[in-house]
Amino acid sequence: MSVSIVEKIVPIPEGVSINLVGHKVSVSGEKGKVERDFGHARIDIERQEDQLRIYAINPKKKQSALIGTLAAHVNNMIKGVSQGFTYKLKIVFVHFPMTIKIERKKVVIQNFIGERSAREASIMGNAKVSIKGEDITVEGIDIEEVAQTAANIQQACKIRNKDLRKFMDGIYVYDKE
């Protein structure tokens, strides 16, 4: 009987430290600290000097697919604490000028297509939202928080029951860094 091992090696760059307790991975760097718990996956994770080894012995199909996913998550965590993530959104309006404000952990969009009630989008986790003219910038070190915040803002301006070819007003993601 042969033993198959599926593994991915994630190199740890200079200036980034990884702490591993069981299946809980915490990555810290110059921008901050990000933690994730991979306890739901039945996959082994171990730290070797300057790399992180994610592997499974005799894995089933889903386990071997999950190894690459966990490696990608750890790579995103490393990139987040060293460089950070930035999503840029553009405010587009033709018919009615929109007013966008940040109140606590929400982005409030007023006068969208002439609606009287304001639309709201929640800001996830520690993502930072800034507004300059017709641009909205979402920044942070956790890609999931940044991407979900940008998606919430874009989704809050979804047009329903109107011709989308004529009413193209909204807030759209145009750049990811």
Beta strands, then each sheet from edge to edge (+ up, - down):
strand 1: 5-11
strand 2: 17-21
strand 3: 24-28
strand 4: 33-37
strand 5: 44-48
strand 6: 51-57
strand 7: 85-92
strand 8: 99-103
strand 9: 106-110
strand 10: 119-122
strand 11: 128-132
strand 12: 135-140
strand 13: 170-176
sheet 1: 1+ 6- 5+
sheet 2: 2+ 3- 4+
sheet 3: 11+ 12- 7+ 13-
sheet 4: 8+ 9- 10+
end
